[in-house]
Amino acid sequence: MAVSVATKICEMKKQMIHVAEEHDFNFQHPKVVEISQKLDLLIVEVMQKQQPIQN
């Protein structure tokens, strides 16, 4: 069974919050930044699929 993209996004957000908590909410901590960047890519991918290509 495939996990939906929305579910992946929610799970990654929870993971990012958890990791940030572990590092005293240091949003510049490398682990927090890494998760944030992966989350950004996933969100951009979803947005690109939802928007028609404009020339």
C-alpha positions in Angstrom: 0.0 0.0 0.0 1.4 3.3 -1.0 1.7 6.2 1.4 0.1 9.4 0.2 2.2 12.5 -0.4 0.1 14.4 2.1 0.9 11.7 4.7 4.6 11.9 3.9 4.5 15.7 4.4 2.7 15.4 7.7 5.2 12.7 8.9 8.2 14.8 7.9 6.8 17.9 9.6 6.3 15.9 12.8 9.9 14.5 12.5 11.3 18.0 11.9 9.5 19.4 15.0 10.7 16.5 17.1 14.4 16.9 15.9 14.1 20.7 16.5 12.9 20.0 20.1 15.8 17.7 20.7 18.2 20.5 19.7 16.6 23.3 21.8 14.7 24.6 18.7 17.9 25.4 16.9 16.5 25.7 13.4 20.0 26.0 12.1 21.0 22.6 13.4 22.2 20.4 10.5 19.6 17.7 11.1 16.7 20.2 11.2 18.0 21.9 8.1 18.3 18.5 6.3 14.7 17.5 7.1 13.5 21.0 6.2 15.1 20.9 2.8 13.7 17.4 2.0 10.3 18.7 3.1 10.6 21.7 0.8 11.5 19.5 -2.2 8.4 17.3 -1.5 6.1 20.4 -1.2 7.5 21.9 -4.4 7.0 18.6 -6.2 3.3 18.6 -5.1 2.8 22.3 -6.1 4.3 21.7 -9.5 1.9 18.8 -10.2 -1.0 20.9 -9.1 -0.2 24.0 -11.3 -0.6 24.0 -15.0 2.6 24.8 -16.9 2.5 28.5 -18.0 4.6 29.8 -20.9 
